[in-house]
């Protein structure tokens, strides 16, 4: 991420204790060789990394511990009563993102 998330969503991120996750990549330098190695060692059929030291998988608990996400409390889902997805996106994000791909939004947009 090149800069801080939009102020339009900062309030929501703070409200759900997710603000620190949006700032994780600040100051990090990615190692392209390491990323390439991880991509090549990933086996999507088993969801496991095959490394020279053995097999490794990432669990939800690992993600929770690494990102410091709270796992106690209410879940963040609700039934959708509207078929106007543009309005739903605007209500949730404060804007209508134009880079939604199959229900996913690029983290950089957030």
Phi, psi and omega in degrees: 000134184275340181204183181292152176299158180303143177295340178297327182251353181304318180301316181293319179297320178293321182298324181260018179057041182241003184300317182295330179292323179293342183254008186300318187281354179297129177079002179268137175252121181278140179261105183302325180293319178295316179298317178299317179296318179295320178297317181289334181271353181282134176244102185296334181290335179244353182058043182226143169273131175257104184251167180296335180269357180136193180267150181214137175231158180251124180259168176297327177296321176300314180298316180300317181290317182293320184266352180066035182279137175287135180245007177252141181125188183284150175282159187255055177232157174203152179293145180260120183261354186246146175263000180272086185295330176298317179293321179296314179297319180295318178298320184282314186261345184081004179199168177253104180294142180259005182240054175261126183236106178058039179086006180246146178240136178299135181300328179300328179292322180295000000 
